[in-house]
Amino acid sequence: MVSELVVDVQPKEITIAVLENKKLVELQKEKRDESYAVGNIYLGRVKKLMPALNAAFVDVGYKKDAFLHYLDLGAEFNSVLYYQKLVGNKKKTPQVQKMKLQPNIDKSGSITDVLKVGQEILVQIAKEPISTKGPRLTAEISFAGRFLVLIPFIDRVSVSQKIKSREERARLRQLVQSIKPKNFGVIIRTNAEGKRVAELDAELKLLMQKWEDTSSKLSKARAPALLYEETSRTVALLRDIFDPSFEHIHVNDKDVAKQIADYVGLIAPNKRDIVKLYTGALPIMDNFGVTKQIKQLFGKTVTFKNGAYLIIEHTEALHVIDVNSGNRNKSSLGQEDHAFAVNVAAAEEIARQLRLRDMGGIIVIDFIDMIKGEHRNDLLVKMQDFMAQDRAKHNILPLSKFGLMQITRQRVRPEIEVATSEVCPTCFGKGKIKSSLLFTDTLEGKIDYLANKLKVKKFSLHIHPYVAAYVERGLFSLKHQWKKKYNVNLKIIPDQSLGFLEYVFYDKDGNEIDLKEEVEMK
């Protein structure tokens, strides 16, 4: 399997697409001013205690107070409070290695036993704000790397359960135990399997530096304050999914490309040259076939094989997916085998959709009814196999007697939503537009205005691919006529993300020239 990463950097948003054998399997969208991301560490202030929930609401600067449950304080919470006290009493930042760890808090204790209103506490974002809810917090501070996770205030080493070899688990545990600082815990991740001590030691030092930078800000901070910001989602995604099968990482921004190349060079020096700066004229997502796949895969109805399709509905409490066989071609298979074949294909597409949309919570799937018990069992095994590549924690239940499969999937970020229907760019929802035959006259009028009124002589015009083909057809194309008539340097760029009669002008530096105007239709 060949994996590729396509990164589209725009002024307000970064879009990250993961392709496996050219098929889109993950899509991440990140606002460039995004805050309160998972992994960020804050000095928060307790605003309200809720004994009935055994939880507290904490002000971290978000418009809604963040939620912190007693069980998310962590057993070592007394040591965190003791460290904060040391920081307040000393001019120099104290070292965790030299402090005495405090007794663990009572697992069955009450939030009112350890916190009080107005108290400042060190917290980390465990779940981003979703819908009307504020962030979910944890007081167990951690710093994730590619091979290791560093946890201050505990003194133990844990190994990922996915590392099956007993000898390898023992080797890694002994190795990390010998290099980790006192009073710091380490979780050894699956990617650490087979790694040498030098690689693990280098990452451990990097994670320790992150903690020291965070703790040094603690003495001067006043709640609410951001102490540590997680790496950009592009780098964070790479950290979690990067493996030798990655062949290309395409980025259309020089600075972000350098940032990614530096990170890849750090974790896999021999792979640094897979990061490529994209400088083509076409939008990067169009060039790699991502835009078309997005329009195909997002929306209520998703077609997947031989006319079969899924209906995906979202509610506040859960997601519902209905599998339909559609108008399939006749074959020699009987009804039962047909149903099983469609359900297996649907299971593969559903596993892809869960990753792609980052759907979380409860997912209920209504498969086509099957009578045979072995088919029902085989479908469960197939779904487990298809979801094996999913990094989010999930649990799959067997088909119920009603033919429903229930899946729970971890959700730490809002679900990805992409609007596949478009508001008409020429009538703005009124339902009436100028004749499409006159569209090229509109474009010529805009070019005339740019050249003669604004004195812009070098620019590009992004239009729908069908319109672009019409404008550039023939030896004496419309494009050729416009360039000669108005003495301009004009580039026509086909853009799949635009509507049929939509257009966007850009200057030579890539900045949009706003020439759109809404005309009331009568």
SULCORWO-V904247 format. One record per helix or strand. SS is the DSSP state (alpha for helix, beta for strand). FROM is the first residue (numbers start at 1). LEN is the number of residues. If there is no record, write none. Layout:
SS,FROM,LEN  SS,FROM,LEN
This chain:
beta,3,7  beta,13,8  beta,23,9  beta,41,10  beta,55,5  beta,66,4  alpha,70,3  alpha,77,13  alpha,96,3  alpha,111,4  beta,120,8  beta,130,1  beta,133,1  beta,136,3  beta,143,2  beta,148,5  beta,157,3  alpha,166,14  beta,184,5  alpha,190,3  alpha,197,22  beta,225,4  alpha,233,9  beta,246,6  alpha,254,14  alpha,269,6  beta,275,3  alpha,284,4  alpha,290,8  beta,301,5  beta,308,7  beta,318,7  alpha,335,23  beta,361,6  alpha,373,17  beta,394,3  beta,404,6  alpha,436,18  beta,458,6  alpha,465,7  alpha,478,9  beta,489,6  beta,503,5  beta,512,2
